[in-house]
Amino acid sequence: MKNIVVISDSHNMLPRDDEFWQIMDEADYIFHLGDGIKDIETLKTIYKDKFIYVLGNCDTFGGEPFKIVKIEDISFLLTHGHHFSVKSSLDDLAFECNYHHVQYGLYGHTHRAQVDEIDGVTLLNPGSIGYNNSYLYILVMKNKAVYKIVQR
């Protein structure tokens, strides 16, 4: 069993309280879905081996539009979401997930925490840890994932 903390859109305003950092310390993996390059650099330094990230539209130009990560038997597509126009529709993101045989698409960009299922793919947005103080917590157990959006 593995646990994952997914954050997005920190915009260089990561929480400073002990509770947040304890959750990060205890996670097996930490995903950052972009928009917070200073936070990404900090987290890369602190959590070297368990930190995976993608760049957002406010970070820098370049970078890959997504990464695919497999944990146990579950595949996740990590993206900020701007390359897939997630503010307009989630259809392009769902299509990309299906194309790569990924069960879960994780995205940010909208600052709104939400859960959707489109064409058999679960799409999860943790919201903005910087502005709305929300994140996503995922437990992976072999071929099953259980998730919860946490509002701090």
Accessible surface in RSA format (square Angstrom, percent):
REM  Atomic radii and reference values for relative SASA: ProtOr
REM  Chains: A
REM  Algorithm: Lee & Richards
REM  Probe-radius: 1.40
REM  Slices: 20
REM RES _ NUM      All-atoms   Total-Side   Main-Chain    Non-polar    All polar
REM                ABS   REL    ABS   REL    ABS   REL    ABS   REL    ABS   REL
RES MET A   1   145.41  75.3  92.92  61.5  52.49 125.0  85.06  72.3  60.35  80.0
RES LYS A   2    77.29  37.7  76.87  47.2   0.42   1.0  24.51  22.1  52.77  56.2
RES ASN A   3    21.90  15.1  21.48  20.8   0.42   1.0   4.02   9.7  17.88  17.3
RES ILE A   4     0.00   0.0   0.00   0.0   0.00   0.0   0.00   0.0   0.00   0.0
RES VAL A   5     0.26   0.2   0.26   0.2   0.00   0.0   0.26   0.2   0.00   0.0
RES VAL A   6     0.00   0.0   0.00   0.0   0.00   0.0   0.00   0.0   0.00   0.0
RES ILE A   7     0.00   0.0   0.00   0.0   0.00   0.0   0.00   0.0   0.00   0.0
RES SER A   8     0.00   0.0   0.00   0.0   0.00   0.0   0.00   0.0   0.00   0.0
RES ASP A   9     0.16   0.1   0.16   0.2   0.00   0.0   0.00   0.0   0.16   0.2
RES SER A  10     0.00   0.0   0.00   0.0   0.00   0.0   0.00   0.0   0.00   0.0
RES HIS A  11    42.28  23.1  29.53  20.5  12.75  32.6  17.82  18.4  24.46  28.5
RES ASN A  12    70.26  48.5  44.90  43.4  25.37  61.1  15.91  38.3  54.36  52.5
RES MET A  13    82.60  42.8  66.32  43.9  16.28  38.8  38.00  32.3  44.60  59.1
RES LEU A  14    21.26  11.8  10.34   7.4  10.92  27.5  10.34   7.3  10.92  29.4
RES PRO A  15    17.25  12.6   5.52   5.0  11.73  42.6  16.83  13.9   0.42   2.6
RES ARG A  16   222.93  93.6 196.71 100.3  26.22  62.4  72.96  99.7 149.97  90.9
RES ASP A  17    58.55  41.0  46.98  46.8  11.56  27.3  48.16 113.4  10.38  10.4
RES ASP A  18   125.74  88.1 118.62 118.1   7.12  16.8  37.93  89.3  87.82  87.6
RES GLU A  19   115.48  66.3 108.38  82.0   7.10  16.9  37.26  72.1  78.22  63.9
RES PHE A  20     0.68   0.3   0.68   0.4   0.00   0.0   0.68   0.4   0.00   0.0
RES TRP A  21    59.21  23.8  59.21  28.7   0.00   0.0  53.51  28.5   5.69   9.2
RES GLN A  22   103.60  57.9 100.58  73.5   3.02   7.2  26.02  55.4  77.58  58.8
RES ILE A  23    38.27  21.8  35.17  26.2   3.10   7.5  36.70  26.4   1.57   4.2
RES MET A  24     0.00   0.0   0.00   0.0   0.00   0.0   0.00   0.0   0.00   0.0
RES ASP A  25    86.10  60.3  67.28  67.0  18.82  44.5  23.08  54.3  63.02  62.8
RES GLU A  26   110.75  63.6  88.53  67.0  22.22  52.9  43.51  84.2  67.23  54.9
RES ALA A  27     4.16   3.8   0.01   0.0   4.15   9.4   0.11   0.2   4.04  10.7
RES ASP A  28    56.96  39.9  44.90  44.7  12.05  28.5   8.13  19.1  48.83  48.7
RES TYR A  29    56.93  26.6  56.93  32.4   0.00   0.0  21.90  16.5  35.03  43.2
RES ILE A  30     0.00   0.0   0.00   0.0   0.00   0.0   0.00   0.0   0.00   0.0
RES PHE A  31     0.00   0.0   0.00   0.0   0.00   0.0   0.00   0.0   0.00   0.0
RES HIS A  32     0.00   0.0   0.00   0.0   0.00   0.0   0.00   0.0   0.00   0.0
RES LEU A  33     0.00   0.0   0.00   0.0   0.00   0.0   0.00   0.0   0.00   0.0
RES GLY A  34     0.00   0.0   0.00   N/A   0.00   0.0   0.00   0.0   0.00   0.0
RES ASP A  35     3.89   2.7   3.84   3.8   0.05   0.1   0.05   0.1   3.84   3.8
RES GLY A  36     3.35   4.1   0.00   N/A   3.35   4.1   1.36   3.7   1.98   4.4
RES ILE A  37    49.71  28.3  48.96  36.5   0.75   1.8  48.96  35.3   0.75   2.0
RES LYS A  38   146.34  71.4 141.62  86.9   4.73  11.3  88.40  79.6  57.95  61.7
RES ASP A  39    12.96   9.1  12.90  12.8   0.06   0.1   0.06   0.1  12.90  12.9
RES ILE A  40     0.12   0.1   0.12   0.1   0.00   0.0   0.12   0.1   0.00   0.0
RES GLU A  41    81.60  46.8  79.76  60.3   1.84   4.4  41.05  79.4  40.55  33.1
RES THR A  42    63.84  45.4  57.28  58.1   6.56  15.6  36.41  48.9  27.43  41.5
RES LEU A  43     0.00   0.0   0.00   0.0   0.00   0.0   0.00   0.0   0.00   0.0
RES LYS A  44    73.38  35.8  67.98  41.7   5.40  12.9  40.36  36.3  33.02  35.2
RES THR A  45    93.49  66.5  84.91  86.1   8.59  20.5  66.29  89.0  27.21  41.1
RES ILE A  46    91.33  52.0  63.73  47.5  27.60  66.5  69.84  50.3  21.49  58.3
RES TYR A  47    17.14   8.0  11.88   6.8   5.25  13.7  16.03  12.0   1.11   1.4
RES LYS A  48   149.18  72.8 126.47  77.6  22.71  54.1  97.47  87.7  51.71  55.1
RES ASP A  49   146.28 102.5 111.36 110.8  34.91  82.6  40.59  95.5 105.68 105.4
RES LYS A  50    40.10  19.6  39.82  24.4   0.28   0.7  32.10  28.9   8.00   8.5
RES PHE A  51    16.67   8.3   0.33   0.2  16.34  42.5   0.33   0.2  16.34  46.8
RES ILE A  52    40.04  22.8  37.61  28.0   2.43   5.9  40.04  28.8   0.00   0.0
RES TYR A  53    50.99  23.8  50.83  28.9   0.16   0.4  19.79  14.9  31.19  38.5
RES VAL A  54     5.49   3.6   1.77   1.6   3.71   8.9   5.49   4.8   0.00   0.0
RES LEU A  55    39.09  21.8  30.81  22.0   8.28  20.8  30.81  21.6   8.28  22.3
RES GLY A  56     1.79   2.2   0.00   N/A   1.79   2.2   0.00   0.0   1.79   4.0
RES ASN A  57    72.34  49.9  45.09  43.6  27.25  65.6  18.71  45.0  53.63  51.8
RES CYS A  58    82.93  62.7  49.16  54.8  33.77  79.4  23.51  59.6  59.42  64.1
RES ASP A  59    16.15  11.3   1.06   1.1  15.09  35.7   0.40   0.9  15.74  15.7
RES THR A  60    72.63  51.7  55.49  56.3  17.14  40.8  61.33  82.4  11.29  17.1
RES PHE A  61   207.82 104.0 182.29 112.9  25.53  66.4 184.82 112.1  23.00  65.8
RES GLY A  62    58.10  71.6   0.00   N/A  58.10  71.6  36.99 101.5  21.10  47.3
RES GLY A  63    54.57  67.3   0.00   N/A  54.57  67.3  23.01  63.1  31.56  70.7
RES GLU A  64   122.84  70.5 111.84  84.6  11.00  26.2  37.86  73.2  84.97  69.4
RES PRO A  65    49.75  36.3  47.85  43.6   1.89   6.9  48.03  39.7   1.71  10.7
RES PHE A  66    42.99  21.5  35.13  21.8   7.86  20.4  35.13  21.3   7.86  22.5
RES LYS A  67    77.95  38.0  72.95  44.8   5.00  11.9  53.10  47.8  24.86  26.5
RES ILE A  68    75.52  43.0  44.18  32.9  31.34  75.5  44.18  31.8  31.34  85.0
RES VAL A  69    19.19  12.6  15.80  14.3   3.40   8.2  19.19  16.7   0.00   0.0
RES LYS A  70   138.96  67.8 108.83  66.8  30.13  71.7  54.00  48.6  84.96  90.5
RES ILE A  71     4.78   2.7   2.42   1.8   2.35   5.7   4.78   3.4   0.00   0.0
RES GLU A  72    62.63  36.0  30.09  22.8  32.53  77.5  34.59  66.9  28.04  22.9
RES ASP A  73    79.48  55.7  70.98  70.6   8.50  20.1  14.18  33.4  65.30  65.1
RES ILE A  74     4.83   2.7   4.83   3.6   0.00   0.0   4.83   3.5   0.00   0.0
RES SER A  75    16.08  13.6  16.08  21.5   0.00   0.0   1.34   2.9  14.73  20.6
RES PHE A  76     0.17   0.1   0.17   0.1   0.00   0.0   0.17   0.1   0.00   0.0
RES LEU A  77     0.00   0.0   0.00   0.0   0.00   0.0   0.00   0.0   0.00   0.0
RES LEU A  78     0.00   0.0   0.00   0.0   0.00   0.0   0.00   0.0   0.00   0.0
RES THR A  79     0.00   0.0   0.00   0.0   0.00   0.0   0.00   0.0   0.00   0.0
RES HIS A  80     1.52   0.8   0.29   0.2   1.22   3.1   0.29   0.3   1.22   1.4
RES GLY A  81     0.00   0.0   0.00   N/A   0.00   0.0   0.00   0.0   0.00   0.0
RES HIS A  82    51.97  28.4  35.41  24.6  16.56  42.4  27.58  28.4  24.40  28.4
RES HIS A  83   102.35  55.9  67.93  47.2  34.42  88.1  49.69  51.2  52.66  61.3
RES PHE A  84    19.90  10.0  18.16  11.2   1.74   4.5  19.41  11.8   0.48   1.4
RES SER A  85    62.06  52.4  53.65  71.6   8.41  19.4  27.04  57.6  35.02  49.1
RES VAL A  86     7.20   4.7   0.00   0.0   7.20  17.3   0.00   0.0   7.20  19.5
RES LYS A  87   136.03  66.4 105.18  64.5  30.85  73.5  57.84  52.1  78.18  83.3
RES SER A  88   102.08  86.3  61.76  82.4  40.32  92.9  35.88  76.4  66.20  92.7
RES SER A  89    50.30  42.5  39.14  52.2  11.16  25.7  44.17  94.1   6.13   8.6
RES LEU A  90    19.89  11.1  15.77  11.3   4.13  10.4  15.77  11.1   4.13  11.1
RES ASP A  91    87.70  61.4  83.29  82.9   4.41  10.4  27.83  65.5  59.86  59.7
RES ASP A  92    85.53  59.9  82.14  81.8   3.39   8.0  14.83  34.9  70.70  70.5
RES LEU A  93     0.00   0.0   0.00   0.0   0.00   0.0   0.00   0.0   0.00   0.0
RES ALA A  94     0.13   0.1   0.13   0.2   0.00   0.0   0.13   0.2   0.00   0.0
RES PHE A  95   137.99  69.0 134.72  83.4   3.27   8.5 137.47  83.3   0.52   1.5
RES GLU A  96    35.82  20.6  35.82  27.1   0.00   0.0   0.73   1.4  35.09  28.6
RES CYS A  97     0.00   0.0   0.00   0.0   0.00   0.0   0.00   0.0   0.00   0.0
RES ASN A  98    61.67  42.5  53.27  51.5   8.40  20.2  23.00  55.4  38.67  37.4
RES TYR A  99   146.85  68.6 127.16  72.3  19.69  51.2  88.02  66.1  58.83  72.5
RES HIS A 100    60.47  33.0  41.44  28.8  19.03  48.7  29.59  30.5  30.88  35.9
RES HIS A 101   158.20  86.5 135.31  94.1  22.89  58.6  99.89 103.0  58.31  67.8
RES VAL A 102     4.96   3.3   0.28   0.3   4.68  11.3   1.02   0.9   3.94  10.7
RES GLN A 103    73.76  41.2  68.74  50.2   5.03  12.0  41.27  87.8  32.50  24.6
RES TYR A 104    27.10  12.7  27.10  15.4   0.00   0.0   4.61   3.5  22.49  27.7
RES GLY A 105     0.00   0.0   0.00   N/A   0.00   0.0   0.00   0.0   0.00   0.0
RES LEU A 106     0.00   0.0   0.00   0.0   0.00   0.0   0.00   0.0   0.00   0.0
RES TYR A 107     1.00   0.5   1.00   0.6   0.00   0.0   0.21   0.2   0.78   1.0
RES GLY A 108     0.08   0.1   0.00   N/A   0.08   0.1   0.08   0.2   0.00   0.0
RES HIS A 109    26.12  14.3  21.83  15.2   4.29  11.0   8.55   8.8  17.57  20.4
RES THR A 110    15.59  11.1   1.74   1.8  13.85  33.0   2.45   3.3  13.14  19.9
RES HIS A 111    50.23  27.5  49.86  34.7   0.37   1.0  30.19  31.1  20.05  23.3
RES ARG A 112   139.03  58.4 135.52  69.1   3.51   8.4  67.35  92.0  71.68  43.4
RES ALA A 113    41.63  38.3  14.20  21.9  27.43  62.4  14.20  20.0  27.43  72.7
RES GLN A 114    49.63  27.8  43.91  32.1   5.73  13.6  22.96  48.9  26.68  20.2
RES VAL A 115    68.07  44.8  42.73  38.7  25.34  61.1  42.73  37.1  25.34  68.7
RES ASP A 116    45.47  31.9  38.82  38.6   6.65  15.7   9.65  22.7  35.82  35.7
RES GLU A 117   126.81  72.8  94.44  71.4  32.37  77.1  29.33  56.7  97.49  79.6
RES ILE A 118    42.18  24.0  38.58  28.7   3.60   8.7  42.18  30.4   0.00   0.0
RES ASP A 119   113.55  79.5  80.20  79.8  33.35  78.9  27.90  65.7  85.66  85.4
RES GLY A 120    63.06  77.8   0.00   N/A  63.06  77.8  28.60  78.5  34.46  77.2
RES VAL A 121     1.68   1.1   1.68   1.5   0.00   0.0   1.68   1.5   0.00   0.0
RES THR A 122    17.63  12.5  17.61  17.9   0.03   0.1   1.69   2.3  15.95  24.1
RES LEU A 123     0.00   0.0   0.00   0.0   0.00   0.0   0.00   0.0   0.00   0.0
RES LEU A 124     0.36   0.2   0.36   0.3   0.00   0.0   0.36   0.3   0.00   0.0
RES ASN A 125     0.08   0.1   0.08   0.1   0.00   0.0   0.00   0.0   0.08   0.1
RES PRO A 126     0.00   0.0   0.00   0.0   0.00   0.0   0.00   0.0   0.00   0.0
RES GLY A 127     0.31   0.4   0.00   N/A   0.31   0.4   0.15   0.4   0.16   0.4
RES SER A 128     0.00   0.0   0.00   0.0   0.00   0.0   0.00   0.0   0.00   0.0
RES ILE A 129     3.03   1.7   0.00   0.0   3.03   7.3   0.00   0.0   3.03   8.2
RES GLY A 130    18.67  23.0   0.00   N/A  18.67  23.0   0.00   0.0  18.67  41.8
RES TYR A 131   131.66  61.5  99.22  56.5  32.44  84.4  65.29  49.1  66.37  81.8
RES ASN A 132    64.48  44.5  54.74  52.9   9.73  23.4  20.31  48.9  44.17  42.7
RES ASN A 133    53.78  37.1  53.63  51.8   0.15   0.4  18.28  44.0  35.50  34.3
RES SER A 134     1.20   1.0   1.20   1.6   0.00   0.0   0.30   0.6   0.91   1.3
RES TYR A 135     9.54   4.5   9.54   5.4   0.00   0.0   0.47   0.4   9.07  11.2
RES LEU A 136     0.00   0.0   0.00   0.0   0.00   0.0   0.00   0.0   0.00   0.0
RES TYR A 137    65.77  30.7  65.19  37.1   0.58   1.5  45.19  34.0  20.58  25.4
RES ILE A 138     0.99   0.6   0.99   0.7   0.00   0.0   0.99   0.7   0.00   0.0
RES LEU A 139    53.19  29.6  53.04  37.9   0.15   0.4  53.04  37.2   0.15   0.4
RES VAL A 140     0.00   0.0   0.00   0.0   0.00   0.0   0.00   0.0   0.00   0.0
RES MET A 141    69.43  36.0  64.82  42.9   4.61  11.0  35.92  30.5  33.51  44.4
RES LYS A 142   150.99  73.7 150.25  92.2   0.73   1.7  94.88  85.4  56.10  59.8
RES ASN A 143   116.08  80.0  97.34  94.1  18.74  45.1  20.34  49.0  95.74  92.5
RES LYS A 144   125.74  61.3 122.71  75.3   3.03   7.2  69.71  62.7  56.02  59.7
RES ALA A 145     8.94   8.2   0.25   0.4   8.70  19.8   0.25   0.3   8.70  23.0
RES VAL A 146    69.92  46.0  65.32  59.1   4.60  11.1  68.29  59.3   1.63   4.4
RES TYR A 147    76.24  35.6  56.01  31.9  20.24  52.7  30.73  23.1  45.51  56.1
RES LYS A 148   138.98  67.8 134.40  82.5   4.58  10.9  82.09  73.9  56.89  60.6
RES ILE A 149    47.92  27.3  29.71  22.1  18.20  43.9  29.71  21.4  18.20  49.4
RES VAL A 150    36.09  23.8  35.06  31.7   1.03   2.5  36.09  31.4   0.00   0.0
RES GLN A 151   118.90  66.5  92.17  67.4  26.73  63.6  58.18 123.8  60.72  46.0
RES ARG A 152    78.68  33.0  25.63  13.1  53.06 126.3  42.23  57.7  36.45  22.1
END  Absolute sums over single chains surface
CHAIN  1 A     7580.7       6118.9       1461.7       3847.0       3733.6
END  Absolute sums over all chains
TOTAL          7580.7       6118.9       1461.7       3847.0       3733.6
